[in-house]
């Protein structure tokens, strides 16, 4: 059985895979399930089929998958909001590790 997730602004195929499966490991299966290729451009509003209960052979870290699904976290690594002050990107050099 499957359900559909809807592509939001700034999302690519990797974002959807992490958002729904907690990892990019099942990306090949997700691509096949949706007749997509790695370089397919997703369109805002496009519906992507997601397996409701993928086995551990497809998603080894079931805990991560459930955490992502239950938290309803939306991943959008190419969001046009990054850099606007509404949403920011985190860079290693943004953090001061000297706590003295």
C-alpha positions in Angstrom: 0.0 0.0 0.0 1.1 3.6 -0.6 0.1 7.1 0.3 0.9 10.3 -1.5 3.1 13.2 -0.4 3.0 16.5 -2.2 6.1 18.3 -3.4 6.7 21.7 -1.8 8.8 24.6 -3.0 12.5 23.9 -2.9 12.2 20.1 -2.7 14.0 17.6 -4.9 13.9 13.9 -5.0 16.5 13.5 -2.3 14.5 15.7 0.1 11.4 13.7 -0.4 13.3 10.4 0.2 14.8 11.7 3.4 11.5 13.3 4.5 9.5 10.1 4.0 12.0 7.3 4.5 14.5 8.9 6.9 17.4 8.2 4.4 18.3 8.2 0.8 18.9 4.4 0.8 15.5 3.6 -0.8 15.8 6.2 -3.5 15.9 3.7 -6.4 12.7 2.1 -5.2 11.0 5.5 -4.8 12.1 6.5 -8.3 10.7 3.2 -9.8 7.5 3.6 -7.8 7.0 7.0 -9.4 8.5 6.5 -12.9 11.1 9.1 -12.1 14.8 9.4 -12.7 17.5 10.9 -10.5 17.6 14.0 -12.6 13.8 14.4 -12.8 12.7 17.9 -11.9 9.9 17.9 -9.4 7.0 20.4 -9.7 5.4 22.1 -6.7 2.1 20.2 -6.1 3.3 17.0 -7.8 2.2 13.9 -5.9 4.8 11.3 -5.1 3.8 7.7 -4.1 5.4 6.5 -0.8 5.2 3.0 0.5 3.4 3.0 3.8 5.2 0.1 5.4 8.5 -0.6 3.6 10.4 -3.5 5.1 13.7 -3.4 6.8 15.3 -4.7 3.6 14.3 -1.4 1.9 14.6 0.9 5.0 17.1 -0.5 7.4 16.6 2.3 10.0 12.9 2.0 10.6 13.3 4.3 13.7 14.6 7.2 11.6 11.8 6.7 9.1 9.1 6.8 11.8 10.7 9.8 13.4 10.6 11.8 10.2 7.1 10.7 9.4 5.7 11.3 12.9 7.4 14.7 13.2 6.0 15.7 9.8 9.3 17.4 9.1 9.5 18.9 5.6 12.9 18.9 3.9 13.5 21.5 1.3 17.2 21.9 0.6 16.7 24.1 -2.4 14.2 26.4 -0.7 14.0 29.9 -2.2 13.5 31.1 1.4 17.1 30.3 2.4 19.0 33.5 2.9 15.9 35.7 3.2 15.9 35.7 7.0 12.8 33.5 7.0 14.9 30.4 6.6 18.6 30.2 6.8 21.2 27.6 5.8 23.6 26.4 8.5 27.3 26.4 7.7 30.1 25.1 9.9 31.9 28.4 9.9 28.7 30.0 11.4 29.3 28.3 14.7 31.9 29.3 17.2 33.3 26.1 18.8 35.5 28.0 21.2 33.5 28.0 24.4 36.1 29.6 26.6 
